[in-house]
Amino acid sequence: MTYAADRLWEEVAYVAYYLHWAFESIVDLEHPVRRRLISEIGHIHTRLAE
């Protein structure tokens, strides 16, 4: 099963926006690692917004 291209782009854009990482660095991450980063960024963003 392949990962949906639209979802991958969304994840890459999210991480790039918040961490300012290069596209290649984000795409090279294993999916579980990328999802964990997204989760942690979301938690940080939520705490800062409170």
Beta strands, then each sheet from edge to edge (+ up, - down):
end
